[in-house]
Amino acid sequence: MVEYPATMRKYIIRRLLLMPITLIGITFVVFCLTRMVPGGPVDRILQEQAIGALSGEKSSTPGGAMVSEADIERLEELFNLQQPVWLSYLQWLGVRRREIEITKAEFGEDDTAVLTVTSLSGHSAVIEVQREGETANFLAEPWFAEEGWRVRLESPRKRAERWAKRNGVEDEAAIEARAKSPACRRWRAVAYRKAYDGLLQGCLGRSYKYNEPVGSMMLERLPVSLYLGILGVIISYAISIPLGVYKALSHNSFFDGVTSFLVFLGYAVPGFALGAVLLVYLGARMEWFPLYGLTSPDFSAMSWADKLKDLAAHTCLPLCCYVISAFAMITMMMKNNLMDHLSADYVRTAVAKGVPFRKAVWSHAFRNSCIPLASTLGSTLCGVVAGSLLIERVFDIQGFGMLSYQALMDKDYSLIMGTLLLTSVFIVVGNLLSDILVAVIDPRIRFDS
C-alpha cells in the first residue's frame, strides 16, 4: 500500500515533465501553419490596397485609419514576419530576445535623422543621428545604453528588399527601381531595444484585430465558458450515471424503452439546432427566456436576488443545449458498461457465494463500469474550455469558443496562439487526470513498470 502511491507519484512527475515538450510540439506546428497559410493580416491589408487601387479609393485598416507603408512594417514587426519561422517561434516563447519599442526616422539632405525615444521610466529624449557612410554617430543620455537601446541604419537597398519579400517580387530590376523610388530612396535610422518578451515572461502579445493584450482577452472570456461547461458537466454526470444504472437494472422494461427513445432522440438533435428551436418558441414567441447573452444590460445595477434570477434565466436554454449530447452519451455508456459487468463471471460468482445483489452491483460492477467514463475526462475538459462554438453563436454568448473562432476568421496570429495554448494545456492536464482516476478506480493499474 505504501509502494503504490510512490510509483504513482513518480509517474505523475514524469508526465508533468513531458507536458512542456508536448505543448512545445503542438504550438510549434500551429505556429508554422499560421505562417504558411496565406491570408494573414499583412496579406489582407495588401489585398485591400489592391482593391482600393482598382476602384479608385484608398484602403483602410479595420480601425478605419489610412494604411501606409509604415503601418504594414509595424504589423510585420509585431508578429516578427521578417524573421525565420524558427527564430520567430523562439521569440514568441521568450527564449530569444526580440526588437521592441522601435522608433524610425529618415535622414534629410544633411544626413541627419531625429529620433524620439522614451525610457522605461517615461522620460523622453530627442536624439540626433549623423550618418557617415554605413556608420551612425549620435550622443545620448546614459539611460539609453543602460536600458539596452541601439541604433542601426537601413539603406535604400535593404528597405527595397524588405518590400520585395513582402510582395513576392524577385525581379532585380524592380527591386532596384524600388530602392530609387521616393518611398525608399532615403537612408533610415532605427532605434530599438531588445528584450525577452514572450510566453515565459507572461506575454502572449497583442491582438491585431482588437489591439488588446491576448491574455486579458482570454481571461475575460474564459469564465463564461467555464461557467457553462462545468455546470453542464456536473448536471450531465449527476443525472446520467444514476439513470444509466437504473436502465441497466431494469433492462427491457417500459421505463427503459421510453428513456432510450428520448435519449437517442436527444443525441440525434444537434445542440445548435435545438438552441434555435428553443430560442424561437420559448424565447421569441412565449417570451419565457431572454433571447441573447448571459446577462441583461442592466445586470450590474440589480440586487443579488435579481442577479441570480437573471443569470438563471439566461443560462437555462444554453445549458440545455450544452448537456443534450453528453447526457445521451454518458447515459448509454453507463448502461451498456454496467450490463456487461453484471453478466461477467465475477459478479455471478459473488452472488452465488451469498453476496447480496445490491452489494455486488455497487461494490464491484459499478466501480468497473465507471472506468470508461473516467478515461474520457481529458476530452470533457477540452469541451469545457473551448465550449460549443455554434451554441455560443446562436445565443450570442461571448465565450472562449467564440473568441477562438473570431481569432481564426481574422487570422489574428497572437490570439490564435493564445487560445490554442490554453486549450492544449487543458487537454494534457485532463488526460493526466483521466489516467489518475482510472488508476484509482481500477486496482489492476500499476505504474511501477
C-alpha positions as CSV (number, residue, x, y, z in Angstrom):
1,M,0.0,0.0,0.0
2,V,3.0,2.3,0.5
3,E,4.7,1.4,-2.7
4,Y,1.7,2.1,-4.9
5,P,1.4,5.9,-4.1
6,A,5.1,6.2,-4.6
7,T,5.1,4.7,-8.1
8,M,2.1,6.8,-9.0
9,R,3.9,9.9,-7.7
10,K,6.8,9.1,-9.9
11,Y,4.5,8.6,-12.9
12,I,2.8,11.9,-12.3
13,I,6.2,13.7,-12.1
14,R,7.3,12.1,-15.4
15,R,4.0,13.2,-17.1
16,L,4.4,16.7,-15.7
17,L,7.9,16.9,-17.1
18,L,6.7,15.7,-20.5
19,M,3.9,18.3,-20.7
20,P,6.1,21.2,-21.7
21,I,7.6,19.1,-24.5
22,T,4.1,18.2,-25.7
23,L,2.9,21.8,-25.6
24,I,6.0,23.0,-27.5
25,G,5.4,20.4,-30.2
26,I,1.7,21.5,-30.6
27,T,2.4,25.2,-30.5
28,F,5.3,24.9,-32.9
29,V,3.3,23.0,-35.5
30,V,0.4,25.5,-35.3
31,F,2.9,28.5,-35.3
32,C,4.4,27.2,-38.6
33,L,0.9,26.6,-40.1
34,T,-0.1,30.2,-39.3
35,R,3.0,31.5,-41.2
36,M,2.5,29.1,-44.2
37,V,-1.3,29.7,-44.7
38,P,-1.9,32.8,-46.9
39,G,-4.4,35.5,-45.9
40,G,-2.7,36.9,-42.7
41,P,-3.0,40.5,-41.5
42,V,-0.4,41.9,-43.9
43,D,-1.9,40.0,-46.9
44,R,-5.3,41.3,-46.0
45,I,-4.1,44.9,-46.0
46,L,-2.3,44.4,-49.3
47,Q,-5.5,43.0,-50.8
48,E,-7.4,46.0,-49.5
49,Q,-4.9,48.3,-51.1
50,A,-5.1,46.5,-54.4
51,I,-8.9,46.6,-54.4
52,G,-8.8,50.2,-53.4
53,A,-6.4,51.0,-56.3
54,L,-8.7,49.3,-58.8
55,S,-11.8,51.1,-57.5
56,G,-10.0,54.4,-57.2
57,E,-10.4,54.5,-53.4
58,K,-8.0,54.4,-50.6
59,S,-8.0,51.2,-48.4
60,S,-8.2,51.4,-44.7
61,T,-7.3,49.3,-41.7
62,P,-10.1,47.6,-39.6
63,G,-10.0,50.6,-37.3
64,G,-10.6,53.0,-40.1
65,A,-7.1,54.7,-40.2
66,M,-5.4,55.1,-43.6
67,V,-2.9,52.4,-44.4
68,S,0.7,53.3,-45.1
69,E,4.0,51.5,-45.6
70,A,4.9,52.3,-42.0
71,D,1.6,50.6,-40.8
72,I,2.5,47.4,-42.7
73,E,6.0,47.4,-41.4
74,R,4.8,47.8,-37.8
75,L,2.5,44.8,-38.3
76,E,5.4,42.8,-39.6
77,E,7.4,43.7,-36.6
78,L,4.5,42.9,-34.2
79,F,4.4,39.3,-35.5
80,N,8.1,39.0,-36.4
81,L,7.2,38.2,-40.0
82,Q,10.5,39.3,-41.4
83,Q,12.3,36.7,-39.2
84,P,12.8,33.0,-40.0
85,V,10.0,30.9,-38.6
86,W,12.1,29.0,-36.1
87,L,13.6,32.3,-34.7
88,S,10.2,34.0,-34.6
89,Y,8.8,31.0,-32.6
90,L,11.7,31.1,-30.1
91,Q,11.0,34.8,-29.6
92,W,7.3,34.0,-29.1
93,L,8.3,31.5,-26.4
94,G,10.5,34.1,-24.8
95,V,13.8,32.2,-25.0
96,R,15.3,34.7,-27.6
97,R,15.3,38.4,-27.5
98,R,13.3,40.4,-30.0
99,E,13.3,44.1,-31.0
100,I,10.6,46.1,-29.2
101,E,9.8,49.8,-28.9
102,I,11.1,50.5,-32.4
103,T,11.4,54.2,-33.5
104,K,12.3,55.2,-37.1
105,A,13.2,58.4,-38.9
106,E,14.5,59.1,-42.4
107,F,17.7,61.1,-43.0
108,G,17.5,64.5,-44.5
109,E,19.7,66.1,-47.1
110,D,22.2,66.9,-44.4
111,D,22.4,63.2,-43.4
112,T,20.8,63.9,-40.1
113,A,17.8,62.0,-38.6
114,V,15.9,62.9,-35.4
115,L,14.6,60.1,-33.2
116,T,12.4,60.5,-30.2
117,V,12.9,57.7,-27.7
118,T,11.1,57.1,-24.4
119,S,12.8,55.4,-21.5
120,L,11.3,52.8,-19.2
121,S,10.7,55.4,-16.6
122,G,8.7,57.5,-19.1
123,H,11.4,60.1,-19.8
124,S,11.5,61.2,-23.5
125,A,14.7,62.2,-25.3
126,V,15.4,63.6,-28.8
127,I,18.5,62.0,-30.4
128,E,20.2,63.4,-33.5
129,V,21.8,60.7,-35.6
130,Q,24.6,61.7,-38.1
131,R,25.3,59.2,-40.9
132,E,28.8,58.7,-42.1
133,G,28.6,56.0,-44.8
134,E,27.2,53.0,-43.0
135,T,28.0,54.2,-39.5
136,A,25.6,56.1,-37.2
137,N,27.1,58.7,-34.8
138,F,24.9,60.1,-32.0
139,L,25.0,61.4,-28.5
140,A,22.5,60.1,-25.9
141,E,21.9,60.2,-22.2
142,P,23.3,57.3,-20.0
143,W,20.0,55.6,-19.7
144,F,19.9,55.0,-23.4
145,A,22.7,52.4,-23.3
146,E,21.8,51.2,-19.8
147,E,18.3,50.1,-21.0
148,G,19.8,48.3,-24.0
149,W,18.8,50.8,-26.7
150,R,20.7,50.5,-30.0
151,V,20.6,52.4,-33.3
152,R,21.1,50.9,-36.7
153,L,20.9,52.1,-40.3
154,E,18.7,50.9,-43.1
155,S,19.9,51.5,-46.6
156,P,17.5,52.1,-49.6
157,R,18.5,48.7,-50.9
158,K,17.6,47.0,-47.6
159,R,14.2,48.8,-47.5
160,A,13.6,47.7,-51.1
161,E,14.4,44.1,-50.3
162,R,12.0,44.1,-47.4
163,W,9.3,45.5,-49.7
164,A,10.1,42.8,-52.3
165,K,10.0,40.0,-49.8
166,R,6.6,41.2,-48.6
167,N,5.1,41.4,-52.1
168,G,6.9,38.3,-53.6
169,V,8.9,40.3,-56.0
170,E,12.1,38.6,-57.3
171,D,12.9,40.8,-60.3
172,E,16.2,42.5,-59.6
173,A,15.3,45.5,-61.8
174,A,12.1,46.0,-59.9
175,I,14.0,46.0,-56.6
176,E,16.5,48.5,-57.9
177,A,13.7,50.7,-59.1
178,R,12.0,50.5,-55.7
179,A,15.3,51.5,-54.0
180,K,15.4,54.6,-56.1
181,S,11.8,55.5,-55.7
182,P,10.6,58.2,-53.3
183,A,9.3,55.6,-50.8
184,C,12.8,54.1,-50.2
185,R,15.5,56.3,-51.7
186,R,16.5,57.8,-48.3
187,W,18.5,56.1,-45.6
188,R,16.7,55.5,-42.3
189,A,17.8,55.4,-38.7
190,V,16.1,52.9,-36.4
191,A,16.3,53.0,-32.6
192,Y,15.3,49.8,-30.9
193,R,15.6,47.9,-27.7
194,K,16.0,44.1,-27.5
195,A,14.3,42.2,-24.6
196,Y,12.8,38.9,-23.8
197,D,9.1,39.4,-24.4
198,G,7.3,36.1,-24.9
199,L,5.4,33.3,-23.2
200,L,7.9,32.7,-20.5
201,Q,7.7,36.3,-19.5
202,G,3.9,36.1,-19.3
203,C,3.3,38.0,-22.5
204,L,1.2,36.4,-25.3
205,G,1.3,39.5,-27.5
206,R,-1.5,41.9,-28.6
207,S,-4.4,41.2,-30.8
208,Y,-4.1,42.6,-34.3
209,K,-7.9,42.9,-34.7
210,Y,-8.8,44.4,-31.3
211,N,-5.4,45.9,-30.2
212,E,-5.8,44.4,-26.7
213,P,-3.5,42.1,-24.8
214,V,-4.3,38.5,-25.6
215,G,-4.0,37.4,-22.0
216,S,-6.6,39.9,-20.8
217,M,-9.0,38.9,-23.6
218,M,-8.8,35.2,-22.7
219,L,-9.3,36.0,-19.0
220,E,-12.4,38.0,-19.9
221,R,-14.0,35.2,-22.0
222,L,-12.8,32.1,-20.1
223,P,-15.1,32.4,-17.0
224,V,-18.2,32.4,-19.3
225,S,-17.2,29.1,-20.9
226,L,-16.0,27.6,-17.6
227,Y,-19.4,28.5,-16.0
228,L,-21.5,26.9,-18.7
229,G,-19.1,24.0,-19.3
230,I,-18.5,23.0,-15.7
231,L,-22.2,23.4,-14.8
232,G,-23.1,21.3,-17.9
233,V,-20.6,18.5,-16.9
234,I,-21.9,18.4,-13.3
235,I,-25.5,18.2,-14.4
236,S,-24.8,15.6,-17.1
237,Y,-22.9,13.2,-14.8
238,A,-25.2,13.7,-11.9
239,I,-28.3,12.7,-13.9
240,S,-26.8,10.3,-16.5
241,I,-24.9,8.0,-14.1
242,P,-27.9,7.2,-11.9
243,L,-30.2,7.0,-14.9
244,G,-27.8,4.6,-16.7
245,V,-27.6,2.4,-13.6
246,Y,-31.4,2.2,-13.3
247,K,-31.8,1.5,-17.0
248,A,-29.3,-1.4,-16.8
249,L,-31.1,-2.9,-13.7
250,S,-34.5,-2.5,-15.5
251,H,-33.4,-3.6,-18.9
252,N,-36.2,-4.2,-21.5
253,S,-38.8,-2.6,-19.2
254,F,-41.2,0.1,-20.2
255,F,-39.1,2.7,-18.5
256,D,-36.0,1.6,-20.3
257,G,-37.7,1.7,-23.7
258,V,-39.2,5.2,-23.2
259,T,-36.0,6.7,-21.8
260,S,-33.9,5.0,-24.5
261,F,-36.1,6.6,-27.2
262,L,-35.8,10.0,-25.5
263,V,-32.0,9.6,-25.1
264,F,-31.4,8.7,-28.7
265,L,-33.7,11.5,-29.9
266,G,-31.7,14.0,-27.8
267,Y,-28.4,12.5,-29.2
268,A,-29.7,12.9,-32.8
269,V,-30.6,16.5,-32.4
270,P,-27.6,18.9,-32.7
271,G,-27.2,21.3,-29.8
272,F,-27.2,24.4,-32.0
273,A,-30.4,23.2,-33.8
274,L,-32.1,22.6,-30.5
275,G,-30.9,26.1,-29.4
276,A,-32.5,27.7,-32.5
277,V,-35.8,25.9,-31.8
278,L,-35.8,26.8,-28.1
279,L,-34.9,30.4,-28.9
280,V,-37.8,30.8,-31.4
281,Y,-40.5,29.1,-29.4
282,L,-39.6,29.6,-25.7
283,G,-37.8,32.9,-26.2
284,A,-39.3,34.9,-29.0
285,R,-42.9,33.6,-29.1
286,M,-43.7,32.7,-25.5
287,E,-41.1,35.2,-24.0
288,W,-40.2,32.8,-21.2
289,F,-36.5,33.3,-21.6
290,P,-34.1,36.0,-22.8
291,L,-33.0,35.9,-26.5
292,Y,-29.3,36.6,-26.2
293,G,-26.3,37.0,-23.9
294,L,-25.6,35.6,-20.5
295,T,-26.8,38.6,-18.5
296,S,-29.1,41.6,-19.1
297,P,-27.7,45.0,-20.0
298,D,-28.6,46.4,-16.5
299,F,-27.2,43.4,-14.7
300,S,-24.7,45.4,-12.6
301,A,-27.5,47.6,-11.2
302,M,-29.6,44.7,-10.0
303,S,-29.8,43.3,-6.4
304,W,-28.3,39.9,-5.6
305,A,-31.6,38.1,-5.8
306,D,-32.4,39.7,-9.2
307,K,-28.9,38.9,-10.5
308,L,-29.4,35.2,-9.6
309,K,-32.8,35.2,-11.4
310,D,-31.4,37.0,-14.4
311,L,-28.4,34.7,-14.7
312,A,-30.6,31.6,-14.3
313,A,-33.0,32.8,-17.0
314,H,-30.1,33.4,-19.4
315,T,-28.4,30.1,-18.5
316,C,-31.4,27.7,-18.9
317,L,-31.6,27.5,-22.7
318,P,-27.8,27.4,-23.5
319,L,-27.3,24.8,-20.7
320,C,-29.9,22.5,-22.2
321,C,-28.1,22.6,-25.5
322,Y,-24.8,22.0,-23.8
323,V,-25.9,18.9,-22.0
324,I,-28.1,17.2,-24.6
325,S,-25.4,15.3,-26.4
326,A,-23.2,14.5,-23.4
327,F,-26.3,13.5,-21.5
328,A,-27.2,10.8,-24.0
329,M,-23.7,9.5,-24.5
330,I,-22.9,9.2,-20.7
331,T,-26.3,7.5,-20.0
332,M,-25.9,4.8,-22.7
333,M,-22.2,4.3,-21.9
334,M,-23.1,3.8,-18.2
335,K,-25.9,1.4,-19.0
336,N,-24.0,-0.7,-21.5
337,N,-20.9,-1.0,-19.3
338,L,-22.9,-2.0,-16.3
339,M,-24.8,-4.6,-18.2
340,D,-21.6,-6.1,-19.4
341,H,-20.2,-6.3,-15.9
342,L,-23.4,-7.7,-14.4
343,S,-23.2,-10.6,-16.8
344,A,-19.5,-11.2,-16.0
345,D,-18.3,-14.3,-14.1
346,Y,-17.0,-12.4,-11.1
347,V,-20.4,-10.8,-10.4
348,R,-22.2,-14.2,-10.8
349,T,-19.6,-15.8,-8.6
350,A,-20.1,-13.2,-5.9
351,V,-23.9,-13.6,-5.9
352,A,-23.5,-17.4,-5.8
353,K,-21.3,-17.1,-2.7
354,G,-24.0,-15.2,-0.9
355,V,-23.1,-11.6,-1.6
356,P,-26.4,-9.5,-1.9
357,F,-27.1,-8.5,-5.4
358,R,-27.2,-4.8,-4.5
359,K,-23.8,-5.0,-2.9
360,A,-22.4,-6.9,-5.9
361,V,-23.7,-4.1,-8.2
362,W,-22.4,-1.1,-6.2
363,S,-19.2,-2.6,-4.8
364,H,-18.0,-4.5,-7.9
365,A,-19.8,-3.9,-11.2
366,F,-20.5,-0.2,-10.7
367,R,-16.9,0.7,-10.0
368,N,-15.6,-1.2,-13.0
369,S,-18.3,0.4,-15.2
370,C,-17.0,3.9,-14.3
371,I,-13.6,3.2,-15.8
372,P,-14.6,4.3,-19.4
373,L,-16.2,7.4,-18.1
374,A,-13.1,8.4,-16.2
375,S,-10.9,7.9,-19.3
376,T,-13.0,10.5,-21.2
377,L,-12.2,13.3,-18.7
378,G,-9.5,14.8,-21.0
379,S,-11.8,15.4,-23.9
380,T,-14.5,16.6,-21.5
381,L,-12.2,19.2,-20.0
382,C,-11.3,20.4,-23.5
383,G,-15.0,20.8,-24.3
384,V,-15.5,22.7,-21.1
385,V,-12.8,25.2,-22.1
386,A,-13.5,25.6,-25.8
387,G,-17.2,25.4,-25.2
388,S,-19.6,24.9,-28.0
389,L,-19.0,27.5,-30.7
390,L,-22.3,27.1,-32.5
391,I,-24.3,27.3,-29.3
392,E,-22.5,30.4,-28.2
393,R,-23.1,31.8,-31.7
394,V,-26.9,31.0,-31.6
395,F,-27.3,32.6,-28.2
396,D,-24.8,35.4,-28.8
397,I,-22.7,34.4,-25.8
398,Q,-19.1,35.9,-25.9
399,G,-17.3,32.9,-24.5
400,F,-13.9,31.3,-25.2
401,G,-15.3,29.3,-28.1
402,M,-16.4,32.4,-29.9
403,L,-13.0,34.0,-29.2
404,S,-11.2,31.1,-30.8
405,Y,-13.5,31.3,-33.8
406,Q,-13.0,35.0,-34.2
407,A,-9.2,34.6,-34.0
408,L,-9.3,32.0,-36.8
409,M,-11.6,34.1,-39.0
410,D,-9.4,37.3,-38.5
411,K,-6.1,35.4,-38.9
412,D,-5.1,37.0,-35.6
413,Y,-1.8,35.2,-35.0
414,S,-1.3,36.2,-31.4
415,L,-4.9,35.4,-30.5
416,I,-4.8,32.0,-32.3
417,M,-1.6,31.0,-30.4
418,G,-3.0,32.1,-27.1
419,T,-6.3,30.3,-27.4
420,L,-4.5,27.2,-28.8
421,L,-2.1,27.2,-25.9
422,L,-4.8,27.3,-23.2
423,T,-6.8,24.6,-24.9
424,S,-3.8,22.4,-25.2
425,V,-3.0,22.9,-21.5
426,F,-6.4,21.8,-20.5
427,I,-6.2,18.7,-22.8
428,V,-2.9,17.4,-21.4
429,V,-4.0,18.2,-17.8
430,G,-7.3,16.4,-18.5
431,N,-5.5,13.4,-19.9
432,L,-3.3,13.2,-16.8
433,L,-6.4,13.4,-14.5
434,S,-8.0,10.7,-16.6
435,D,-5.1,8.3,-16.0
436,I,-5.1,9.1,-12.3
437,L,-8.8,8.5,-12.0
438,V,-8.6,5.2,-13.9
439,A,-5.8,4.1,-11.6
440,V,-7.8,5.0,-8.5
441,I,-10.9,3.1,-9.8
442,D,-9.1,0.1,-11.4
443,P,-6.8,-1.7,-8.9
444,R,-5.2,-3.6,-11.7
445,I,-3.4,-0.4,-12.9
446,R,0.2,-0.1,-11.8
447,F,2.8,2.5,-12.6
448,D,5.9,0.6,-11.5
449,S,6.8,-0.6,-14.9
